[in-house]
Amino acid sequence: MANATKPLAALLLVVVLVLLQLAPSSTARHSPAVSSHTPAVMTVNGFERGESGGGASACDGHFHSDGEKIVALSSGWLRLDGTRRCNRKIRITSRGGRSVVAKVVDECDSSRGCDDNIVDSSEAVWKALGLDTDVGRVPVTWSDA
C-alpha cells in the first residue's frame, strides 16, 4: 500500500505546482518603495509635441520643452497615493554624485511596457547631471525634494 501512495503524492504535487503557476500572482511587479535614495533607471524622453513621449503630459495635459528639468515617473511612483507626485519636485542623483531637482509632469505607463523603476527625463535633466543622452539608460537614485 505504501508503494501506491508514492505515485499519488507525485501527481498531487504536480497538480499543486500547476495550480500555483496559473493562479494570479500576489507578488506582481510594483515600483520599489520610495526612500531618500530610491534606486531607478533614468531614460531620455522627449516632452515636446511629436517626440518620443507620445501625447501631452498626464499631469497637466500640456506638452513641455525639453529645455525644462522635467520627468515622467513609472506608474507606481506617480500614483502612490493617487496622483500625489504630479507637479511636485524630485531630486535625482547620478552615480557621480551630481544632483538636480526636476518637476514631475508625466507618467511612464507601466501597463504599456514601461518598467516599474523608471525616471524618464528631459534632455535638460541629463545635461544638468553632466550625462550624455546618447547613453540612453543610466542608474540613478531619486527622492522627493
C-alpha positions as CSV (number, residue, x, y, z in Angstrom):
1,M,0.0,0.0,0.0
2,A,2.9,2.4,0.7
3,N,4.1,1.9,-2.9
4,A,0.6,3.0,-4.2
5,T,0.8,6.4,-2.4
6,K,4.1,7.5,-4.0
7,P,2.6,8.0,-7.5
8,L,-0.4,9.6,-6.0
9,A,1.7,12.0,-3.9
10,A,3.8,12.9,-7.0
11,L,0.7,13.5,-9.1
12,L,-0.7,15.7,-6.3
13,L,2.5,17.7,-6.1
14,V,2.4,18.3,-9.9
15,V,-1.2,19.4,-9.7
16,V,-0.4,21.9,-6.9
17,L,2.5,23.3,-8.8
18,V,0.5,23.8,-12.0
19,L,-2.3,25.5,-10.0
20,L,0.2,27.8,-8.3
21,Q,1.5,28.9,-11.7
22,L,-2.0,29.5,-13.1
23,A,-3.1,31.5,-10.0
24,P,-2.9,35.3,-10.1
25,S,0.4,36.4,-8.6
26,S,0.2,38.2,-5.3
27,T,3.8,39.3,-6.0
28,A,3.1,41.3,-9.1
29,R,5.8,43.8,-10.0
30,H,5.5,47.1,-8.4
31,S,7.7,50.2,-8.3
32,P,10.2,50.0,-5.4
33,A,9.3,51.8,-2.2
34,V,10.4,55.5,-2.2
35,S,13.2,56.4,0.2
36,S,15.8,59.1,0.5
37,H,17.8,57.2,-2.2
38,T,15.3,55.3,-4.3
39,P,17.2,53.3,-7.0
40,A,16.0,53.8,-10.5
41,V,17.0,53.7,-14.2
42,M,16.9,57.1,-15.9
43,T,16.0,57.2,-19.5
44,V,15.7,60.0,-22.1
45,N,12.2,61.3,-23.0
46,G,11.0,63.9,-25.4
47,F,8.2,66.0,-23.9
48,E,7.6,68.2,-26.9
49,R,4.7,67.6,-29.5
50,G,5.7,64.8,-31.8
51,E,8.6,63.5,-29.7
52,S,9.1,60.1,-28.1
53,G,6.9,60.9,-25.1
54,G,3.8,60.5,-27.2
55,G,0.9,62.7,-26.1
56,A,0.5,65.6,-23.8
57,S,1.7,65.0,-20.2
58,A,-0.6,63.1,-17.8
59,C,-0.3,65.7,-15.0
60,D,-1.4,68.8,-16.8
61,G,-2.4,67.9,-20.3
62,H,0.3,70.0,-21.9
63,F,3.5,69.5,-23.9
64,H,6.7,70.7,-22.4
65,S,10.1,72.0,-23.7
66,D,13.0,69.6,-23.5
67,G,14.9,72.5,-22.0
68,E,12.8,72.2,-18.8
69,K,14.0,70.0,-16.0
70,I,11.1,67.6,-16.0
71,V,10.4,63.9,-15.7
72,A,7.8,61.1,-16.1
73,L,7.7,58.5,-13.3
74,S,6.7,54.9,-13.5
75,S,3.1,54.4,-12.7
76,G,3.6,53.1,-9.2
77,W,5.7,56.1,-8.2
78,L,3.4,58.6,-9.8
79,R,0.2,57.1,-8.5
80,L,1.5,56.2,-5.0
81,D,-1.3,57.9,-3.0
82,G,-3.4,58.9,-6.1
83,T,-1.5,61.4,-8.3
84,R,0.3,62.9,-5.4
85,R,3.6,63.5,-7.3
86,C,2.1,65.4,-10.2
87,N,3.7,68.8,-10.5
88,R,5.9,68.1,-7.5
89,K,9.7,68.2,-7.4
90,I,12.0,65.3,-7.0
91,R,15.8,65.2,-6.6
92,I,17.7,62.9,-9.0
93,T,21.3,61.9,-8.1
94,S,23.7,60.3,-10.6
95,R,26.3,57.7,-9.7
96,G,28.9,60.5,-9.9
97,G,27.2,62.3,-7.1
98,R,25.7,65.2,-9.0
99,S,22.1,66.0,-8.4
100,V,19.3,68.0,-9.9
101,V,15.8,68.9,-9.0
102,A,13.1,68.2,-11.6
103,K,9.4,68.6,-11.8
104,V,7.1,65.5,-12.3
105,V,4.8,66.2,-15.3
106,D,4.0,62.8,-16.7
107,E,3.6,59.1,-16.2
108,C,5.8,56.4,-17.7
109,D,2.9,53.9,-18.0
110,S,3.8,50.6,-16.6
111,S,0.8,48.9,-18.1
112,R,2.1,49.9,-21.5
113,G,5.6,48.5,-21.2
114,C,7.4,51.0,-19.0
115,D,9.5,49.2,-16.4
116,D,8.5,49.9,-12.7
117,N,11.7,51.6,-11.9
118,I,12.0,54.4,-14.5
119,V,12.6,58.1,-14.2
120,D,12.1,59.2,-17.8
121,S,13.7,62.6,-18.1
122,S,14.2,65.5,-20.4
123,E,17.5,66.4,-22.0
124,A,17.8,69.3,-19.5
125,V,18.0,66.8,-16.6
126,W,20.7,64.8,-18.4
127,K,22.7,68.0,-19.1
128,A,22.4,69.2,-15.5
129,L,23.8,65.9,-14.3
130,G,26.6,66.1,-16.9
131,L,25.4,62.9,-18.7
132,D,25.4,62.0,-22.4
133,T,21.8,61.4,-23.7
134,D,23.2,59.0,-26.3
135,V,23.8,56.5,-23.5
136,G,20.1,56.2,-23.1
137,R,19.9,54.5,-19.7
138,V,21.8,55.2,-16.5
139,P,21.4,54.1,-12.9
140,V,20.4,56.9,-10.6
141,T,18.7,57.4,-7.2
142,W,15.9,59.8,-6.5
143,S,13.8,61.2,-3.7
144,D,11.0,63.6,-3.1
145,A,12.5,67.1,-3.0
